Amino acid sequence: MSYQVIARKYRPQRFSDVVGQEHVTRTLTNAIEQKRIAHAYLFVGPRGTGKTTIARIFSKCLNCSDGPKVDFSDQDPRCIEISEGRSLDVLEIDGASNRGIDEIRELRDTAAYAPTNSRFKIYIIDEVHMLTREAFNALLKTLEEPPPHVKFMFATTEPEKVLQTILSRCQRFDLRRIPIPLIIKQLNYICKNEGVESDELALEAIARGAEGCLRDAESSLDQLISFCGNHLSEKDVLGTFGLASRHEIQKLTDAILRSDIEQALKTLHFLLDNGKDVNRLNSDILNHFRNLMLFNVSGGERTLMEVSDDEWGYLQVQAKCVTLDELTKIMDIFITNEWKLSSAASRSLVLELSLVEAIQAKNAISIDTLLEKLIELKNNNLTSKDEISPKTLGSEILGREQYPSEKASIKRNANINIQSTNYSQIEKNASLYKGLKKTVLSEVSIEKKYPEDLKDFWEKMLAANLVKNMFLSAALRTCVLLSFSDKKFEIGCPEEQKKFLDTLNHQKAIEDYLDSCGYSNCHVVFTVCEPAMLPKELAQSKTLEEQVISPKPRQEAEESSLAELTEVKAAPPVEQIDFKNDPLIKKALDLFQASIVQTGVDLINKN
């Protein structure tokens, strides 16, 4: 008899043998017992999680001799035919190689014929998403209203590529990635049956490398038995598949959290020199920080993570020394690496750079945190004798405990100088942030004391010529400052002027002046006041329209001047001239034999 690989030899033959998919097998079991069997099923999930296997077991339940039932006999000839793939009534079709409309038309035509010797004619189409749109459309009518003896079972790893018209006609079952403990349990069962001795750490490394795919884990175990014989160790597994041990991953992540760049790079080069796969190493680092993030978020809920007892203890130690914000920054770097590594000419260089970036990201302090801390320190009235130590920065600003060796690393890598001795020096250090000094100082200046003498402040503001708009300047002199506190600058004004003053442009001009005085983010409010509260010298004066908007006397003077310039005066009288006796006139009259009827002088004098 020819050799049969472990993945086929230990393929589940009934629902109770399926690993990690109880939510699917329980539903199908209840459907059979209650005789609620649909005509089309869709099994969705990652590779190697049991999609086709479940479809085949379901077919045996439906077509067994005394079925449909779940507890069929292993010796049932119909079940044996299905297991061996030679049943005439259970047809397994590869969607990738039978994806055209002609193949689906043939399937549709044969579906009309009754099964040969079984209860149902069952079509199992694997990778159904590979069918063309035309093939899907040709299948629609048969899929929605098939003959009573026909059942369809589809399997796919990419359900988003399946037409919605197909999905709506099927009962969908989503299979999950198989947890590491269940994979280890299954591998241990196989090793005992095969007479192979294996370390627990070796099986854990195989399960971790399989990434939730039991078939991959069984294939890896088969390969390792061929390579190592009847005894498997963790070293053999790591060396064969280029994986890093949990201890090495913990050592590398520990160097990142301690901001020890030298140790991180040494550990990385040790792993690369021993043939560790760069992509897999990046994935392992990312998965470790993911577990650490889940630990922090859940407060230590172990059910969210697939970790061993040793790793669980290490997470408890590391979680005290890193915040959630730092973890998200670090994880973002290694997530970006996943697409960088696929196209990089030097993958090891990408990983080296990512370690340095992760350490820098961990030590970076957000702008919001810095501003909050500066304001808090000023509110606490720090004096020149107060000191800000590295420990204060680590525990108060970063909000976490520090590794013993992290104190010196913060000196080297922090984005601000932490050797400040007073508050003014802290403000100076904040300028190291690019372009942020102005923002920091403006935020801190919120705490500036408001003036007590409002009249004096108001007079200084009017004298400062705060705006170039002469109308606004004139209007403000008819107003009074009522209050100035809690970022509110309240101005009292006459009722007839409020509409003119209360505009965005006027408010902005006053707010800019207040900001130049150190009172940032203030809000200007105009309030109508009684005449008695307004300046006395202006109480009897004309309204704003009379003073500024409609200056009538000046306008009348301008009109008078304009009239003088444009007036057309009468022409002066013209002296009478005796044209008739002029020698030249007489000569012209004789030449043309003409006579004078009326002269131009007469016309001018008449006018």
Secondary structure, DSSP 8 states (H G I E B T S, - for coil): -----HHHHT---SGGG--S-HHHHHHHHHHHHTT---SEEEEE-STTSSHHHHHHHHHHHHHSTT-S-SS--TT-HHHHHHHHT--SSEEEEETTTS-SHHHHHHHHHHTTS--SSSS-EEEEEETGGGS-HHHHHHHHHHHHS--TTEEEEEEES-GGGS-HHHHTTSEEEE-----HHHHHHHHHHHHHHHT-EE-HHHHHHHHHHHTT-HHHHHHHHHHHHHHH-SEE-HHHHHHHHT---HHHHHHHHHHHHTT-HHHHHHHHHHHHHTT--HHHHHHHHHHHHHHHHHHHHHTS-GGGS---HHHHHHHHHHGGG--HHHHHHHHHHHHHHHHHHHH-S-HHHHHHHHHHHHHHHHH---HHHHHHHHHHHHHTT--TT----HHHIIIIIS-S---TTHHHHHHHH-SS-----SHHHHHHHHTTSTT-HHHHHHHHGGG----S-HHHHHHHHHHTT--S-HHHHHHHTT-EEEEEETTEEEEEE-HHHHHHH-SHHHHHHHHHHHHHTT-TT-EEEEEE--GGGS-GGGTTS--HIIIII--HHHHHHHHHHHHHHH-------------TT-HHHHHHHHHHT------HHHHHHH-
